[in-house]
Amino acid sequence: MKSQRRWMKSILDEAQACKTRMPWERGLRRQAMISRRKAAPAPRLKQAAAG
């Protein structure tokens, strides 16, 4: 296996230290939001008065 260069090691270390959540990492938070939305009763729509 080739040894890693110094810049590659610093890039990988910085990526591991990053705390920003990316959209594709939403996992459990997104799943919980969707389940709450499905569990809530559907809102009633107002009907326009005929006439």
BAFI-3210 file (N, C-alpha, C; in Angstrom, 3 decimals, decimal comma, padded with zeros to 6 digits):
// residues 51
n [1|2|3|4|5|6|7|8|9|10|11|12|13|14|15|16|17|18|19|20|21|22|23|24|25|26|27|28|29|30|31|32|33|34|35|36|37|38|39|40|41|42|43|44|45|46|47|48|49|50|51]
n.u [000,831|000,483|002,162|000,509|000,318|001,382|-000,450|-002,785|-003,312|-003,769|-006,070|-007,920|-007,964|-009,076|-011,589|-012,727|-012,934|-014,894|-018,016|-020,336|-023,540|-024,500|-026,925|-027,553|-027,107|-029,234|-030,805|-031,992|-033,284|-034,798|-036,396|-037,892|-039,336|-040,923|-042,450|-043,902|-045,402|-046,976|-048,445|-049,993|-053,293|-054,909|-055,083|-058,108|-059,613|-060,869|-064,016|-065,187|-067,844|-070,859|-072,493]
n.v [-001,181|002,218|004,978|007,710|011,083|014,123|016,317|014,982|013,593|015,734|016,806|014,698|014,560|017,061|016,792|014,829|016,266|018,086|019,448|020,107|019,315|017,493|017,587|014,976|013,459|013,389|011,352|010,031|012,308|013,303|011,097|010,924|013,323|012,850|010,665|011,902|013,685|011,931|010,754|012,803|014,227|014,792|018,070|019,954|021,107|024,238|024,732|026,378|028,711|027,917|029,714]
n.w [000,000|-000,820|000,680|002,298|001,218|002,802|002,525|001,885|004,228|005,981|004,825|005,164|007,973|008,563|007,368|009,000|011,343|010,811|011,656|010,414|009,278|006,500|003,812|002,898|005,109|006,787|007,869|010,767|011,908|009,766|009,187|011,547|011,369|009,106|009,987|012,051|010,555|009,045|011,084|012,078|011,890|008,750|007,419|007,186|004,266|003,248|001,803|-001,050|-001,023|-002,548|-004,979]
ca.u [000,000|001,277|002,036|-000,263|001,062|001,065|-001,649|-003,938|-003,568|-004,375|-007,432|-008,736|-008,134|-010,001|-012,917|-013,199|-013,206|-016,006|-019,250|-021,476|-024,362|-024,829|-028,310|-027,714|-026,882|-030,377|-031,207|-032,973|-034,094|-035,761|-037,327|-038,797|-040,229|-041,879|-043,389|-044,815|-046,308|-047,938|-049,282|-050,897|-054,481|-054,825|-055,821|-059,323|-059,579|-062,104|-064,702|-065,717|-069,313|-071,509|-073,561]
ca.v [000,000|003,439|005,893|008,907|012,327|014,976|017,110|014,091|013,328|016,922|016,913|013,676|014,974|018,195|016,270|014,135|017,266|018,931|019,150|020,544|018,217|017,601|017,196|013,533|012,839|013,729|010,108|009,873|013,527|013,369|009,989|011,301|014,364|012,219|009,854|012,823|014,225|010,874|010,472|013,934|014,190|015,645|019,335|020,063|022,213|025,019|024,662|027,666|028,783|027,854|030,670]
ca.w [000,000|-000,916|001,809|001,975|001,264|003,944|002,257|001,942|005,643|006,580|004,282|005,829|009,366|008,569|007,047|010,198|012,379|010,378|012,390|009,615|008,785|005,087|003,563|002,734|006,404|007,610|008,475|011,836|012,066|008,663|009,366|012,639|010,871|008,199|010,767|012,731|009,548|008,700|012,243|012,314|011,036|007,565|007,603|006,374|003,312|003,213|000,526|-001,496|-000,932|-003,865|-005,083]
c.u [000,877|001,101|001,271|000,624|000,570|-000,215|-002,901|-004,290|-004,229|-005,809|-008,349|-008,983|-009,144|-011,434|-013,521|-013,605|-014,425|-017,301|-020,502|-022,224|-024,720|-026,253|-028,513|-027,479|-028,091|-030,946|-032,332|-033,853|-035,176|-036,812|-038,335|-039,788|-041,300|-042,890|-044,362|-045,847|-047,375|-048,898|-050,294|-052,118|-054,341|-055,626|-057,043|-059,207|-060,927|-062,725|-065,276|-067,242|-069,901|-072,541|-073,215]
c.v [001,246|004,283|007,138|010,132|013,175|015,778|016,241|013,790|014,532|017,120|015,919|014,031|016,112|017,730|015,544|015,124|018,128|018,495|019,543|019,332|018,467|017,094|015,690|012,782|012,991|012,541|010,134|011,098|013,597|012,283|010,307|012,359|013,762|011,390|010,737|013,370|013,189|010,598|011,582|013,816|015,170|016,923|019,366|021,283|022,924|024,899|026,023|027,619|028,790|028,970|031,931]
c.w [000,000|000,340|001,376|002,063|002,419|003,728|002,328|003,392|006,298|006,086|005,003|007,293|009,480|008,284|008,253|011,287|012,046|011,075|011,614|009,084|007,328|004,847|003,444|004,040|007,325|008,368|009,490|012,030|011,001|008,806|010,467|012,171|009,961|008,969|011,547|011,759|009,174|009,845|012,503|011,405|009,875|007,792|006,681|005,480|003,342|001,828|000,185|-001,443|-002,329|-003,951|-005,640]
res [m|k|s|q|r|r|w|m|k|s|i|l|d|e|a|q|a|c|k|t|r|m|p|w|e|r|g|l|r|r|q|a|m|i|s|r|r|k|a|a|p|a|p|r|l|k|q|a|a|a|g]
***
